[in-house]
């Protein structure tokens, strides 16, 4: 799901800066991957959304902690 958020933004930035690198194929691949995961989750448990929402919330906290750690590191880098 995070890739679904990230890659379109990344592609927009690449396009805006006229870069030849494209991530559109990754976007399509990730969409297919997400569909497959949802299909498997439906077979796993009829109330899979409850568990998925809990995992999404945990992943969001971990992601924000990771981003904060990166920001802290970048703020502490000395530029010569």
C-alpha positions, 0 to 999 in steps of 0.5 A: 500500500505504501508503494501505491502512495510513493511510486506515483509521486516519484513518477510525477517528480521524475516526469516534471524534471524530464528524467528518462527513468520511469517507475510506471511499470513498478506501479502496475506490478505493485497494483497487481501484487496488492490485488493478489494479497487481498485475494489471499487475505479473503481466503485466509479469514472472512474478517481479514480487514480487521487484522489488516487495519491493525497491521496498517496502523502499526506499519504507519507508526514504524514508517514515521519513526523511520522517516524521523530517524532519517531526518534526524541523521540528515540534520546532524550531517556536517557539510564541509 
